[in-house]
Amino acid sequence: STTTASTPPADPYEGEGADVSPAADEDFEVPVVDDSDVSLWTIAVYDRMANPQGGKLAPYVSRSLGDLAGTWEFNVSELGDALLFDGQYDIRVLNGSGDGIAGPVTFKVVEAEEEER
């Protein structure tokens, strides 16, 4: 019996086509946030049942916890176009990465009734 060595056919696309160098975004380091650093924590207002999505969903109103002491007060007009009478909103505490770590506490905005004369 005779054995012959076979050679695979040449690749017609060798040296052409896709760039094999690393993609530009592979050169970036992912920033590391110390989620235990309370100076980065915020308190924020979202629609009822909204998920902050690790900071990808912008809150309607937010304040740094470092700037607050005791009670947080804000005017509902700060909700802007999102203000809905009889609408419900959630307040959450977020860590430095934008993940919810406390809450939600839900509140409802009601329209003031006119006084009878």
Secondary structure, 3 states (H helix, E strand, C coil): CCCCCCCCCCCCCCCCCCCCCCCHHHHCCCCCCCCCCHHHCEEEEEECCCCCHHHCCCCCEEEEHHHCCCCCCCCHHHHHHHCCCCCEEEEEEECCCCCEEEEEEEEECCCCCCCCC
